[in-house]
């Protein structure tokens, strides 16, 4: 059995009632992006600069359409001092206030998918490890890890295209 390690980028929490969001970066990406802190908060105007204009519309859509269970979608974010948009694959769930997501680098998932196809191996929730994620210790992430892994496995069963 092959073990898969996958790094998460940040946890995103959108509150539709006050049109604000929080982004809690993983330790790995806090260092990679040379950020001075892990937690960022955004009002609506700042959020429009942080998230791609076409993806911004998804905030209202997912907040107004309660999706049962977990779902995945793509988001693009502008990270300070980085070229272009960071393309992510988000594992999300709706909340009373809006929705929240755990975001992964789209390129990492595409690489994993290509490796799987080439070697005819497929991940299971038990063979996948999400690096830097410990919801029981110090991360303010209310996602059960096993459900995130299950949604990633489901996502990897579909073809991921970078468009």
C-alpha positions in Angstrom: 0.0 0.0 0.0 1.3 3.5 -0.9 0.9 6.3 1.7 -0.1 9.7 0.4 0.8 12.9 2.1 -1.2 16.0 1.2 -0.6 19.5 2.6 -3.6 21.8 3.2 -3.2 25.5 2.4 -5.7 27.2 4.6 -9.0 26.9 6.4 -11.6 29.4 5.0 -14.7 30.4 6.9 -17.2 32.7 5.2 -19.9 34.5 7.2 -22.7 35.7 4.9 -24.5 37.6 7.6 -21.7 40.2 8.1 -20.1 39.6 4.6 -16.7 38.7 6.1 -14.3 35.8 6.0 -11.4 34.3 7.9 -8.4 32.4 6.5 -6.3 30.3 8.9 -3.1 29.2 7.1 -1.3 25.9 7.8 2.2 26.2 9.2 3.6 24.8 6.0 2.0 27.5 3.8 2.6 30.3 6.4 6.3 29.6 5.9 6.0 29.1 2.1 4.2 32.4 1.6 6.4 34.2 4.2 3.3 35.3 6.1 3.7 37.2 9.4 0.7 35.4 11.0 -1.6 32.4 10.4 -5.0 34.0 10.8 -6.3 36.7 8.5 -9.7 38.4 8.6 -11.4 40.0 5.6 -14.3 42.4 5.3 -16.3 42.4 2.1 -14.1 44.9 0.2 -10.9 43.1 1.2 -12.5 39.8 0.3 -13.1 41.1 -3.2 -9.4 41.6 -3.6 -8.5 38.2 -2.0 -10.8 36.0 -4.1 -11.1 35.9 -7.9 -14.1 37.9 -9.1 -15.7 34.8 -10.7 -15.2 32.8 -7.5 -16.5 35.6 -5.4 -20.0 34.8 -6.7 -19.8 31.3 -5.2 -19.8 32.8 -1.7 -23.4 33.8 -2.0 -24.4 30.7 -3.9 -23.0 28.2 -1.3 -24.4 30.3 1.6 -27.9 30.4 0.1 -28.0 26.8 -1.1 -27.6 24.4 1.8 -25.7 21.4 0.6 -26.0 18.3 2.7 -22.8 16.8 3.8 -19.5 17.8 2.3 -18.9 19.1 -1.2 -15.9 20.3 -3.2 -15.3 23.2 -5.5 -12.5 25.3 -7.0 -11.4 28.7 -5.7 -8.7 31.1 -6.8 -7.1 33.4 -4.3 -4.7 36.3 -4.6 -1.8 35.8 -2.1 0.3 38.8 -1.3 3.8 38.7 -2.9 2.7 35.7 -5.2 2.4 35.8 -8.9 -1.1 35.2 -10.3 -3.8 33.4 -8.4 -3.4 30.4 -6.2 -5.6 27.7 -7.6 -7.2 25.6 -5.0 -9.5 22.7 -4.5 -11.8 23.2 -1.5 -13.5 20.6 0.6 -16.5 22.5 2.1 -19.6 22.3 4.3 -22.4 24.7 4.8 -22.8 26.3 8.2 -25.6 28.4 9.9 -23.6 31.6 9.0 -22.4 30.6 5.5 -19.9 27.9 4.8 -16.4 26.8 5.6 -13.7 25.0 3.5 -10.4 23.3 3.9 -8.3 24.2 0.8 -5.7 22.2 -1.0 -3.3 23.2 -3.9 -5.0 22.0 -7.1 -1.6 21.1 -8.6 -0.9 18.7 -5.7 -4.2 16.9 -6.4 -3.5 16.7 -10.1 0.0 15.3 -9.5 -1.5 12.7 -7.1 -4.2 11.8 -9.7 -1.6 11.3 -12.4 0.6 9.2 -10.2 -2.4 7.0 -9.3 -3.3 6.5 -13.0 0.3 5.7 -14.0 0.8 3.2 -11.2 -2.8 1.8 -11.2 -3.1 2.5 -7.4 -5.9 4.3 -5.7 -5.9 6.0 -2.4 -8.2 5.2 0.4 -8.9 7.3 3.4 -6.6 5.1 5.5 -3.7 5.5 3.1 -3.9 9.3 3.1 -2.3 11.7 5.5 -3.1 15.4 5.7 0.1 17.1 6.8 -0.1 19.7 9.6 -3.7 19.0 10.4 -4.5 18.1 13.9 -8.0 19.2 14.7 -7.8 17.9 18.3 -4.7 19.9 19.2 -4.3 23.4 18.0 -6.1 24.1 14.7 -9.4 25.9 14.8 -10.8 23.6 12.1 -14.1 21.8 12.9 -13.8 19.2 10.1 -13.5 15.6 11.0 -10.4 14.5 9.2 -11.9 11.2 8.0 -14.7 13.0 6.2 -12.2 15.4 4.5 -10.2 12.4 3.3 -13.3 10.6 2.1 -14.3 13.7 0.0 -10.7 13.9 -1.4 -10.9 10.2 -2.5 -14.3 11.0 -4.1 -12.7 14.0 -5.9 -9.8 12.0 -7.1 -12.2 9.5 -8.7 -13.2 12.3 -11.1 -10.9 13.9 -13.6 -9.4 17.1 -12.3 -8.6 19.6 -15.0 -6.7 22.8 -14.6 -8.5 25.3 -16.9 
